[in-house]
């Protein structure tokens, strides 16, 4: 179904530029189906920390419609999610990424289901 939005987790950005990976194939498929691919600025930051080449950045950017800024709205939602998930330090960045997907009305594409499933009861939809 076209016209839907998918927020990419850091692992989808990293693996999406790896030729022959299942994630790269999914990105191409979603893009061809007209899905709007977005990324939360905290995930974009993690991706850019690399190691990553300029060519890889350009390749993934070609698929993205936008990088969603982490504003007051996302910060408030992330804090709520972090607290609801038991305040586990390991979930700080994940709560930020989940909050961005929720506030954007997007499904989240991630390979790290164990960390993100805790946010599903609080509004996160997984791709």
DOSE-807614 format. One record per residue: residue number from 1; x, y, z of N, C-alpha, C, O, CB in turn. Coordinates in pm, 1 decimal, padded with zeros to 6 digits. Each point is the difference from the previous one (the first is absolute). Glycine has a CB too. Example, Ala and Ser with C-alpha at 12.3 -4.5 7.8 and 13.67 -1.06 7.14 Angstrom:
2
   nr      n.xx      n.yy      n.zz     ca.xx     ca.yy     ca.zz      c.xx      c.yy      c.zz      o.xx      o.yy      o.zz     cb.xx     cb.yy     cb.zz
    1   01319.0  -00569.0   00780.0  -00089.0   00119.0   00000.0   00090.0   00120.0   00000.0   00103.6  -00001.9   00066.5  -00292.8  -00115.4   00058.1
    2   00154.2   00222.3  -00196.6   00082.0   00119.0   00006.0  -00077.0   00109.0   00073.0   00050.9   00110.8   00016.9   00067.5  -00173.6  -00231.4
% end
This chain:
127
   nr      n.xx      n.yy      n.zz     ca.xx     ca.yy     ca.zz      c.xx      c.yy      c.zz      o.xx      o.yy      o.zz     cb.xx     cb.yy     cb.zz
    1   00085.3  -00118.2   00000.0  -00085.3   00118.2   00000.0   00089.3   00123.8   00000.0   00081.5   00018.1   00090.5  -00267.5  -00141.7   00032.5
    2   00170.9   00207.2  -00222.8   00082.2   00120.1  -00012.5  -00050.1   00109.4   00092.8  -00112.4  -00005.6   00050.0   00163.4  -00054.0  -00287.7
    3   00033.9   00159.2   00259.8  -00038.1   00115.2   00078.3   00020.6  -00014.9   00148.9  -00038.9   00087.9   00076.8  -00121.3  -00041.9  -00251.1
    4   00220.6  -00155.6   00216.6   00026.7  -00017.5   00141.6   00143.2   00039.5   00028.6   00080.9   00016.5  -00091.3  -00250.9  -00201.0   00106.9
    5   00199.8   00199.3   00110.5   00130.0   00048.5   00041.2   00071.3  -00104.6   00084.7  -00059.6  -00063.9   00086.7  -00025.5   00299.7  -00094.4
    6   00215.4  -00251.6  -00020.2   00083.5  -00091.6   00076.5   00119.5   00077.7   00052.7   00071.6   00066.1  -00075.3  -00145.5  -00265.6  -00064.1
    7   00093.7   00190.3   00269.9   00114.6   00062.1   00067.0   00108.6  -00107.6   00013.3  -00025.9  -00108.5   00052.0  -00123.2   00276.1   00076.6
    8   00268.6  -00137.4  -00175.0   00108.6  -00097.1   00000.1   00085.8   00012.8   00125.1   00047.0   00108.5   00034.3  -00046.7  -00104.2  -00283.6
    9   00019.0  -00116.7   00316.3   00091.9  -00004.7   00113.6   00143.0   00000.5  -00053.6   00022.9  -00022.6  -00118.9  -00192.2  -00104.2   00261.8
   10   00263.4   00152.2  -00055.6   00141.0   00007.9  -00037.8   00046.4  -00125.7  -00072.9   00073.1   00009.5  -00098.6  -00033.6   00139.0   00294.9
   11  -00081.1  -00266.1  -00149.0   00046.8  -00122.7  -00064.3  -00050.7  -00011.3  -00143.2   00067.1  -00061.1  -00083.2  -00060.6  -00049.3   00306.5
   12  -00122.2   00167.2  -00254.7  -00047.5  -00000.4  -00138.0   00079.7   00095.9  -00086.8   00017.6  -00024.9  -00119.3  -00244.7  -00035.0   00201.1
   13   00275.1   00168.2  -00024.6   00085.6   00091.6  -00074.2   00133.4  -00066.8  -00031.8   00048.3   00005.3  -00113.1  -00159.3   00191.6   00224.4
   14   00169.5  -00259.7  -00009.7   00131.0  -00064.4  -00015.9  -00008.5  -00116.0  -00099.3   00080.2  -00008.8  -00093.0  -00019.2   00074.4   00328.7
   15  -00157.9  -00153.8  -00215.6  -00012.4  -00117.3  -00087.0  -00061.8   00034.2  -00135.6   00017.4  -00073.5  -00097.2  -00039.3  -00067.4   00301.5
   16  -00050.0   00252.2  -00209.9  -00060.9   00042.7  -00125.3   00100.2   00039.9  -00106.4  -00032.8   00000.0  -00118.7  -00158.8   00073.6   00250.5
   17   00313.1  -00039.6  -00091.7   00104.2   00035.0  -00097.2   00093.8  -00117.7  -00027.2   00098.1   00013.6  -00073.2  -00111.2   00224.2   00150.4
   18  -00017.2  -00351.5  -00018.7   00079.8  -00121.3  -00023.0  -00061.8  -00077.6  -00115.8  -00109.3  -00055.4   00011.6   00178.4   00043.9   00233.5
   19   00002.2   00008.8  -00355.5  -00049.7  -00065.9  -00120.4  -00036.4  -00146.0   00027.0   00077.2  -00075.2   00059.6   00063.4   00229.4  -00198.0
   20  -00259.6  -00191.8   00093.3  -00045.1  -00137.3   00014.4  -00066.8  -00032.0   00132.2  -00045.5  -00112.7   00019.9   00225.9   00054.9  -00170.2
   21  -00187.7   00154.5   00241.8  -00062.4  -00027.1   00129.6  -00152.3  -00001.6  -00014.1  -00055.0   00066.4  -00087.8   00250.8   00040.8   00206.4
   22  -00263.6  -00183.0  -00032.3  -00147.4   00001.3  -00001.9  -00055.7   00140.5   00024.6  -00103.3   00037.0  -00055.7   00103.7  -00274.5   00136.8
   23   00068.4   00315.2   00002.5  -00045.9   00136.0   00030.4   00008.1   00089.4  -00123.8  -00089.8   00080.5  -00024.8   00165.1  -00109.3   00263.3
   24   00032.6   00014.6  -00316.1   00012.8   00078.2  -00123.8  -00113.3  -00034.7  -00096.1  -00057.4   00088.3  -00063.8   00308.1  -00079.4   00092.6
   25  -00282.6  -00138.1  -00038.8  -00109.8  -00043.0  -00087.1  -00133.8   00055.1   00048.5  -00083.1   00042.8  -00080.1   00211.1  -00251.1   00024.6
   26  -00148.1   00206.9   00187.6  -00125.3   00055.9   00054.7  -00010.8   00149.6  -00027.5  -00106.9   00049.2  -00036.1   00109.1  -00224.4   00215.2
   27   00108.6   00247.6  -00162.1  -00001.8   00144.0  -00027.1  -00040.5   00027.2  -00144.3  -00084.5   00085.5  -00026.4   00262.5  -00050.5   00199.6
   28  -00117.7  -00107.4  -00265.5  -00033.4   00017.0  -00141.6  -00147.3  -00031.8  -00022.5  -00070.2   00074.4  -00068.6   00306.7  -00132.9   00002.0
   29  -00283.2  -00051.2   00123.8  -00140.4  -00038.2  -00015.4  -00095.4   00104.0   00054.4  -00096.6   00037.7  -00066.3   00166.5  -00272.7   00079.9
   30  -00042.8   00281.5   00107.6  -00086.4   00102.9   00059.2   00000.7   00127.0  -00084.1  -00104.6   00060.7  -00023.3   00148.7  -00155.9   00250.9
   31   00073.1   00134.4  -00272.5   00014.3   00120.7  -00081.1  -00081.0  -00013.8  -00129.4  -00070.4   00092.9  -00039.6   00300.7  -00052.2   00137.1
   32  -00220.2  -00156.4  -00162.8  -00072.1  -00023.8  -00125.2  -00151.0  -00006.3   00021.3  -00077.0   00030.5  -00091.0   00276.3  -00153.3   00005.3
   33  -00241.7   00083.2   00206.0  -00143.3  -00006.5   00031.8  -00055.8   00136.6   00040.1  -00120.0   00013.6   00024.0   00151.4  -00251.0   00048.5
   34   00055.0   00337.7  -00065.4  -00046.3   00134.5   00033.9  -00005.4   00029.9   00148.4  -00059.6   00099.4   00041.3  -00068.8  -00108.1  -00246.8
   35   00190.4  -00076.8   00286.4   00007.6   00028.1   00143.5   00087.6   00122.8   00021.8   00100.9   00017.1  -00068.3  -00132.6  -00262.5   00125.1
   36  -00005.5   00329.3   00036.5   00084.1   00113.7   00037.8   00096.6  -00048.8   00107.2  -00042.4  -00042.4   00107.5  -00140.5   00213.5  -00163.4
   37   00311.7  -00165.2   00027.1   00102.1  -00045.0   00093.5   00059.3   00120.0   00071.9   00050.6   00093.8  -00061.7   00000.2  -00293.8  -00082.9
   38  -00058.8   00194.1   00278.2   00052.0   00108.0   00082.7   00097.7  -00058.3   00101.5   00009.5  -00121.7   00015.9  -00222.6   00256.5  -00046.2
   39   00284.5  -00047.6   00098.0   00090.3  -00043.8   00105.8  -00005.2   00102.4   00112.6  -00008.3   00120.5  -00024.0   00159.4  -00240.7  -00141.9
   40  -00146.0   00070.8   00288.0   00005.7   00087.0   00118.0   00141.3   00058.1   00009.8   00097.5  -00070.2  -00026.7  -00277.0  -00066.7   00148.4
   41   00190.9   00262.6  -00084.2   00133.2   00060.5   00008.1   00094.2  -00075.6   00094.4   00119.6  -00004.0  -00028.6  -00225.9   00223.5  -00020.3
   42   00060.2  -00279.8   00159.9   00094.7  -00078.6   00080.9   00054.7  -00122.2  -00075.7   00116.8  -00034.9   00017.1  -00239.7   00110.9   00187.7
   43   00040.9  -00140.9  -00287.4   00048.1  -00112.6  -00080.6   00095.0   00049.0  -00109.0   00099.1  -00066.3  -00030.5  -00312.6  -00059.2   00076.6
   44   00183.7   00240.1  -00104.1   00086.9   00058.1  -00102.0   00137.7   00032.7   00060.4   00103.5  -00024.0  -00062.1  -00306.2   00119.0  -00058.9
   45   00201.7  -00041.0   00240.7   00124.6   00027.6   00072.8   00080.8  -00128.3   00019.0   00119.9  -00003.3  -00027.6  -00231.1   00196.2   00145.9
   46   00043.9  -00299.6  -00070.4   00070.5  -00126.6   00022.0   00060.1  -00052.2  -00131.0   00113.1  -00048.5  -00001.6  -00269.1  -00004.4   00193.1
   47   00080.8   00062.8  -00300.3   00048.7  -00043.9  -00130.3   00122.1   00080.9  -00042.9   00099.8  -00056.7  -00044.5  -00332.7  -00012.3  -00017.7
   48   00225.2   00199.6   00075.4   00110.1   00086.4  -00043.7   00126.4  -00016.6   00083.7   00109.5   00033.7  -00045.1  -00279.6   00126.9  -00034.4
   49   00155.0  -00212.8   00202.2   00118.2  -00026.8   00083.8   00086.7  -00110.3  -00059.8   00117.7  -00013.3   00033.7  -00247.3   00084.5   00168.3
   50   00070.7  -00148.6  -00289.7   00073.6  -00096.9  -00080.5   00063.5  -00114.5   00072.7  -00032.8  -00033.0   00113.9   00071.6   00215.5  -00258.3
   51   00055.5  -00242.7   00071.7   00063.5   00051.0  -00122.5  -00095.8  -00006.4  -00119.0  -00070.4  -00098.9  -00020.5   00294.1   00025.4   00108.1
   52  -00224.0   00181.1  -00164.4  -00086.1   00012.2  -00117.1   00070.3   00090.5  -00101.1   00067.7   00095.9   00037.2  -00279.5  -00129.6   00102.4
   53   00195.0   00002.0  -00266.5   00062.9   00079.1  -00105.6  -00097.4   00103.1  -00055.5  -00120.8  -00009.5   00021.8   00268.8  -00184.6  -00078.9
   54  -00096.0   00290.2  -00013.1  -00084.6   00098.7  -00065.9  -00094.1  -00064.5  -00100.2  -00115.0   00041.6  -00014.0   00294.3   00127.0   00045.1
   55  -00130.3  -00270.4  -00100.6  -00084.0  -00070.6  -00097.4  -00115.0  -00072.1   00069.2  -00111.3  -00003.7  -00052.6   00310.2  -00024.4  -00097.4
   56  -00173.4  -00029.1   00266.7  -00106.7  -00068.4   00074.1  -00103.3   00099.8   00050.7  -00120.0  -00027.3  -00003.8   00281.9  -00152.2   00071.1
   57  -00116.0   00294.1  -00020.3  -00092.5   00104.9   00045.7  -00087.8   00044.6  -00116.4  -00121.5   00013.4   00015.0   00287.3   00063.6   00160.8
   58  -00104.4  -00053.9  -00292.1  -00075.9   00042.2  -00118.2  -00099.1  -00107.5  -00042.4  -00112.3   00031.5  -00039.3   00306.4   00108.6  -00034.4
   59  -00153.9  -00266.5   00081.3  -00088.6  -00109.8  -00041.7  -00123.9  -00007.0   00087.9  -00111.3  -00012.3  -00051.0   00309.8  -00114.8  -00032.4
   60  -00180.7   00134.6   00213.6  -00116.4  -00010.8   00089.2  -00085.0   00126.4  -00007.3  -00122.5  -00006.7   00010.9   00252.5  -00145.2   00142.0
   61  -00065.9   00266.3  -00171.1  -00072.7   00126.9  -00010.9  -00093.8  -00000.5  -00120.4  -00106.2   00062.1   00003.5   00298.5   00056.0   00106.3
   62  -00153.2  -00188.0  -00216.3  -00083.3  -00006.4  -00120.2  -00135.6  -00065.0   00027.6  -00097.1   00026.7  -00070.8   00305.2  -00038.6  -00066.6
   63  -00215.1  -00072.7   00239.3  -00125.1  -00067.6   00034.2  -00085.0   00079.3   00099.2  -00120.8  -00021.8   00009.2   00235.5  -00194.1  -00051.4
   64  -00053.6   00306.2   00115.0  -00069.0   00069.9   00108.2  -00075.7   00121.4  -00049.6   00049.3   00076.0  -00083.4   00124.9  -00155.6   00239.3
   65  -00295.5   00097.3  -00103.2  -00071.8   00123.6  -00030.6   00042.8   00110.7   00096.3  -00001.0   00118.2  -00034.4  -00194.8  -00251.2  -00054.2
   66   00233.7   00091.7   00211.3   00045.1   00101.7   00095.9   00054.7  -00063.4   00127.4  -00029.1  -00114.7   00033.9  -00140.5   00273.2  -00126.6
   67   00250.0  -00078.3   00160.9   00046.6  -00032.6   00135.1  -00088.3   00081.5   00093.6  -00008.5   00122.2  -00012.1   00253.1  -00171.4  -00060.8
   68  -00309.9  -00018.9   00165.7  -00093.4   00066.7   00091.2   00078.5   00060.9   00115.9   00070.9  -00071.3   00071.0  -00257.6  -00089.5  -00134.1
   69   00174.6   00291.3   00082.7   00069.9   00063.8   00112.9  -00051.7  -00052.7   00134.1  -00115.1  -00042.1   00011.7   00150.0   00248.2  -00151.9
   70   00050.6  -00203.0   00238.2  -00038.2  -00040.3   00135.0  -00034.6   00127.9   00076.1   00087.2   00068.4   00053.6   00062.9  -00278.2  -00057.5
   71  -00279.0   00239.7   00006.8  -00048.2   00124.0   00059.6  -00063.7  -00025.7   00136.1   00010.1  -00109.6   00055.2  -00046.7   00203.5  -00284.3
   72  -00028.5   00008.1   00281.8  -00066.0  -00010.4   00129.6  -00104.8  -00110.7   00001.6  -00012.7  -00071.5   00099.4   00053.3   00314.7  -00064.5
   73  -00116.0  -00258.0  -00144.0  -00102.8  -00103.0  -00009.0   00061.2  -00139.8   00012.6  -00047.1  -00082.2   00078.6  -00090.8   00234.7  -00223.6
   74   00242.2  -00178.3   00067.5   00065.9  -00130.6   00003.5   00068.4  -00023.4   00134.4  -00000.8  -00111.7   00051.7   00034.6   00123.9  -00299.9
   75   00024.8   00092.4   00304.4   00067.4  -00012.9   00130.2  -00099.8  -00037.2   00109.3   00029.1  -00084.8   00084.4   00142.8   00253.4  -00156.7
   76  -00287.7  -00106.4   00071.2  -00102.7  -00031.0   00100.5  -00048.7  -00143.5  -00014.0  -00015.9  -00071.0   00099.3  -00054.0   00311.3  -00097.6
   77   00046.2  -00282.4  -00125.9  -00046.2  -00136.9  -00023.8   00108.8  -00100.5   00037.0  -00030.1  -00105.1   00056.6  -00120.3   00187.4  -00241.0
   78   00275.9  -00051.7   00153.5   00111.3  -00090.3   00033.2   00014.0  -00016.0   00150.7   00022.9  -00110.7   00048.7   00095.1   00179.1  -00258.9
   79  -00131.5   00040.0   00283.6   00008.8  -00008.4   00146.3  -00113.7  -00085.0   00055.7   00020.2  -00080.0   00091.3   00090.2   00306.0  -00084.1
   80  -00229.3  -00208.1  -00062.5  -00114.3  -00081.7   00042.8   00027.7  -00147.9  -00026.4  -00020.5  -00083.8   00087.9  -00136.6   00275.9  -00134.5
   81   00203.5  -00224.3  -00074.2   00029.9  -00139.4  -00035.6   00110.6  -00057.6   00088.0  -00009.8  -00113.3   00046.9  -00060.2   00161.2  -00282.4
   82   00174.2   00030.2   00257.2   00112.7  -00043.9   00083.3  -00048.5  -00036.5   00140.1   00038.2  -00103.4   00054.8   00118.6   00250.2  -00187.0
   83  -00240.0  -00062.2   00188.9  -00053.3  -00025.6   00134.3  -00094.6  -00120.2   00001.4   00004.8  -00081.2   00092.4   00016.8   00325.4  -00041.6
   84  -00107.1  -00256.2  -00152.1  -00092.4  -00113.1  -00007.7   00073.4  -00132.7  -00018.9  -00049.0  -00105.1   00041.3  -00123.2   00258.8  -00136.3
   85   00289.6  -00148.3   00032.4   00077.3  -00121.8  -00027.6   00093.7  -00038.0   00114.6   00082.8  -00089.9  -00014.1  -00095.7   00146.0  -00227.4
   86  -00000.6   00012.5   00354.7   00078.5  -00038.7   00116.4   00132.2   00073.9   00017.9   00084.4  -00041.7   00079.4  -00189.4  -00175.7  -00104.4
   87   00123.1   00325.7  -00047.9   00117.6   00087.5   00016.1   00132.3  -00074.4  -00019.4   00098.4   00029.2   00067.8  -00232.5   00109.4   00089.7
   88   00136.0  -00234.4  -00249.7   00123.5  -00073.3  -00027.8   00090.8   00084.5  -00087.9  -00037.7   00041.4  -00109.6  -00083.3  -00261.8   00129.5
   89   00239.9   00244.9   00029.9   00097.0   00085.8  -00066.8   00022.6  -00040.1  -00145.9   00016.5   00086.1  -00086.3   00092.3  -00049.1   00307.1
   90  -00108.1  -00166.5  -00248.0   00023.7  -00050.2  -00135.5  -00109.0   00043.2  -00098.5   00020.2  -00007.2  -00121.2   00098.3  -00187.6   00222.0
   91  -00232.8   00239.3  -00050.4  -00111.3   00037.8  -00087.2  -00008.2   00149.9  -00028.5  -00095.6   00045.1  -00063.1  -00024.9  -00240.4   00152.8
   92   00217.8   00272.3  -00044.9  -00009.1   00145.9  -00020.1  -00009.8   00038.3  -00147.3  -00093.1   00070.5  -00038.9   00223.8  -00039.9   00248.0
   93  -00036.6  -00075.8  -00291.4  -00005.9   00033.3  -00143.1  -00120.2  -00066.4  -00065.6  -00065.4   00059.5  -00085.7   00315.5  -00036.3   00079.9
   94  -00279.4  -00147.3   00046.3  -00114.0  -00069.9  -00059.4  -00130.7   00071.2   00030.9  -00089.2   00004.1  -00084.7   00213.8  -00219.2   00103.8
   95  -00137.7   00271.2   00100.5  -00123.0   00073.3   00032.3  -00011.4   00126.0  -00086.1  -00110.5   00041.3  -00035.2   00118.8  -00129.8   00271.7
   96   00104.6   00148.9  -00270.2  -00000.1   00118.9  -00086.7  -00043.0  -00036.7  -00142.0  -00078.1   00072.0  -00062.4   00261.2   00030.3   00202.1
   97  -00132.5  -00213.0  -00189.7  -00034.7  -00045.6  -00134.3  -00146.6  -00043.1  -00004.3  -00072.0   00033.9  -00093.9   00310.8  -00107.2   00054.5
   98  -00283.1  -00001.3   00140.7  -00139.8  -00043.6   00007.3  -00093.7   00120.4   00008.4  -00103.4   00003.1  -00066.6   00175.6  -00216.3   00179.7
   99  -00036.8   00310.5  -00032.6  -00083.1   00119.6   00014.9  -00014.5   00074.1  -00132.1  -00107.9   00049.3  -00032.8   00181.5  -00030.3   00270.7
  100   00034.4  -00011.3  -00312.8  -00005.0   00068.0  -00129.7  -00092.4  -00074.5  -00095.6  -00079.2   00062.2  -00070.9   00312.7   00024.1   00105.6
  101  -00223.9  -00218.3  -00037.1  -00088.9  -00078.7  -00086.5  -00146.0   00020.1   00040.3  -00086.2   00019.5  -00085.7   00269.0  -00189.6   00051.8
  102  -00210.1   00165.5   00162.6  -00137.4   00016.1   00049.1  -00054.8   00137.8  -00035.9  -00110.1   00010.4  -00054.1   00159.3  -00169.1   00242.5
  103   00025.6   00263.5  -00159.0  -00049.9   00135.8  -00025.6  -00013.9   00028.5  -00149.0  -00081.1   00083.7  -00039.6   00187.7  -00009.2   00252.0
  104  -00027.7  -00143.7  -00295.9  -00010.5   00018.5  -00144.7  -00110.4  -00086.0  -00060.4  -00035.3   00017.4  -00116.6   00278.3   00036.3   00110.3
  105  -00297.7  -00146.5   00085.0  -00101.3  -00091.4  -00051.5   00058.2  -00105.8  -00091.9  -00066.6  -00046.5  -00092.4  -00097.8   00229.4   00111.2
  106   00289.0  -00220.8   00006.8   00071.2  -00095.3  -00085.2   00018.0  -00134.1   00069.4   00001.6  -00008.4   00122.8   00116.1   00198.6  -00232.5
  107  -00104.2  -00294.6   00029.2   00041.5  -00130.4   00050.8   00152.4   00003.2   00011.2   00066.4   00071.0  -00075.6  -00268.3  -00192.5  -00029.5
  108   00256.5   00046.2   00197.6   00144.9  -00004.0   00018.6   00056.8  -00128.7  -00058.2  -00044.9  -00109.6   00033.3   00024.5   00250.3   00174.2
  109   00119.6  -00126.0  -00295.1   00073.1  -00114.9  -00054.7   00127.8  -00016.3   00081.2   00086.4   00087.7   00000.2  -00182.2  -00052.6  -00235.0
  110   00106.8  -00148.1   00303.6   00116.6  -00027.0   00083.6   00028.9  -00149.1   00003.0  -00090.0  -00082.2  -00017.0   00039.6   00284.4   00156.7
  111   00175.2  -00235.8  -00118.2   00038.6  -00138.6   00024.8   00015.2  -00025.2   00149.0   00027.5  -00112.2   00042.5   00087.7   00103.5  -00264.5
  112  -00132.9   00111.8   00299.6   00019.7  -00007.1   00143.9  -00135.9  -00008.0   00070.2  -00033.6   00084.1   00083.4   00250.3   00046.4  -00103.2
  113  -00292.4  -00231.5  -00015.2  -00136.7  -00012.7   00051.9  -00004.8  -00008.8   00151.4  -00091.9   00054.2   00061.3   00030.2  -00167.1  -00271.8
  114   00157.5   00046.4   00272.1  -00004.4  -00019.0   00145.6   00001.3   00132.4   00075.5  -00062.4   00011.5   00105.5   00178.6  -00229.3  -00135.8
  115  -00046.6   00317.0  -00022.0   00001.8   00130.5   00067.7  -00125.3   00081.7  -00028.7  -00044.3   00076.5   00085.7   00292.5  -00079.1  -00099.1
  116  -00305.6  -00012.2  -00104.7  -00111.5   00086.0  -00038.1  -00137.3  -00057.4   00033.6  -00097.1   00075.3   00007.3   00241.2   00009.7  -00186.8
  117  -00155.0  -00215.5   00200.0  -00130.0  -00059.1   00031.6  -00060.4   00057.3   00127.3  -00122.2   00002.4   00014.4   00195.9  -00209.6  -00128.3
  118   00009.2   00253.1   00205.9  -00048.2   00058.6   00124.9  -00082.1   00127.5  -00024.8  -00081.0   00039.4   00083.9   00281.3  -00135.8   00033.0
  119  -00178.9   00160.1  -00232.2  -00072.2   00123.8  -00031.7  -00130.8  -00024.6  -00076.3  -00081.0   00091.6  -00014.2   00301.1   00024.7   00009.0
  120  -00241.2  -00237.3  -00043.3  -00119.4  -00032.3  -00078.2  -00128.8   00027.1   00078.5  -00093.0   00058.1  -00056.1   00226.0  -00231.5  -00066.2
  121  -00142.3   00133.4   00250.7  -00122.9   00029.0   00074.1  -00026.6   00150.4   00018.8  -00109.0   00039.7   00041.2   00142.0  -00256.9   00075.2
  122   00066.3   00298.5  -00146.6  -00011.1   00145.1   00020.2  -00008.4   00076.3  -00131.9   00023.5   00120.8  -00004.4   00103.6  -00146.6   00216.8
  123  -00161.0  -00046.3  -00320.7  -00027.6   00067.5  -00126.0   00094.9  -00026.1  -00115.1  -00026.0   00045.4  -00111.4  -00071.5   00121.4   00250.3
  124   00206.8  -00238.4  -00116.4   00094.8  -00026.3  -00108.1  -00052.3  -00112.1  -00090.0  -00043.5  -00104.4   00048.6   00234.8   00179.6   00098.5
  125  -00186.7  -00052.9  -00276.4  -00034.3  -00102.3  -00099.3   00128.8  -00043.0  -00068.2   00076.0   00084.1  -00047.9  -00309.7   00012.1   00011.1
  126   00258.6  -00226.0   00032.2   00119.7  -00052.2  -00064.0  -00031.6  -00040.2  -00144.2  -00107.9  -00051.6  -00029.3   00195.7  -00028.5   00252.8
  127   00007.7   00104.6  -00312.3  -00017.2  -00034.0  -00142.8   00030.8  -00147.5  -00020.0  -00008.1  -00050.1  -00112.1   00069.6   00285.7   00040.8
% end
